[in-house]
Amino acid sequence: MSELLFMDIFGIGRLKAKKMFPEAAEKMGLKAHSLLKKRSFPQYSGSFSNFKIEVAPEMSSIKVMMQSVPGLFMNTFGKNVEFDIGNETIDRFFTERKAPRSTYEKLVGNAEWVHFVRRFIEKWKRVIQVLDVEPGYIECRMKYGNGHYIPASVLEPMTSDLVKIADILQKTVNIESSGPANVKE
């Protein structure tokens, strides 16, 4: 992490990302779209592990589209708490947690989901600026370069972890995750 911080201070990180990110995105099957300015990053989209992925490097955002989980809202910027997960790490991280009773009871009762989300938070909390779980997607915005790029080395591991969270979440609330319904291209 300290190397990435050093690169951010001198602007080297953005230059390295501009050079290496397209190759990392291509390896994951993501395609570049809409280059607005020569100096900016294009947006990327595609499917990864049966989920539609949208990456906006200029906003340091990775979004995983999933089947809608009706009424589920968890994020790091709101202040409305309707339920507790029962895990101190997760409860402190997600400052807003809203869901219908049947949904949050399933989440609280699924040890695999609680364990994986706790591990995700412990692994990525220093670089996450915003994590937003809404009915149809999970979006993560990061702090790199004041939120203006994503290092190529972070793209695949972060996306894999977000996809795993979406997959476990859908299985927990009994929404089928495999198949073409998740991939909307």
DAQUIHU-V57077 format. One record per backbone hydrogen bond with DSSP energy under -0.5 kcal/mol. CO is the residue of the C=O (numbers start at 1). NH is the residue of the N-H. Records with the same first field share a line. If there is no record, write none. Layout:
CO=NH  NH
//
This chain:
1=5
2=6
3=7
4=8
5=9
6=10
7=11  12  13
8=11
11=15
12=16
13=17
14=18
15=19
16=20
17=21
20=24
21=25
22=26
23=27
24=28
25=30
26=29
31=45
33=43
34=36
37=40
42=57
43=33
44=55
45=31
46=53
48=51
51=48
52=65
53=46
54=63
55=44  57
56=59  61
57=60
60=142
61=56
62=140
63=54  65
64=138
65=52
68=70
69=72
71=73
73=98
74=133
75=95  96
79=81
80=82  97
86=88
87=91
88=92
89=93
90=94
93=95
96=75
97=82  83
98=73
100=103  104
101=105
102=106
103=107
104=108
105=109
106=110
107=110
109=111
110=114
111=115
112=116
113=117
114=118
115=119
116=120
117=121
118=122
119=123
120=124
121=125
124=127  128
127=143
130=141
131=76
132=134  139
133=74
134=137
135=69
136=66
137=134
138=64
139=132
140=62
141=129  130
143=146
144=147  148  149
151=154  155
152=156
154=158
155=159
156=160
157=161
158=162
159=163
160=164
161=165
162=166
163=167
164=168
165=169
166=170
167=171
168=172
169=173
170=175
171=174
174=176
179=182
182=52  184
183=185
//
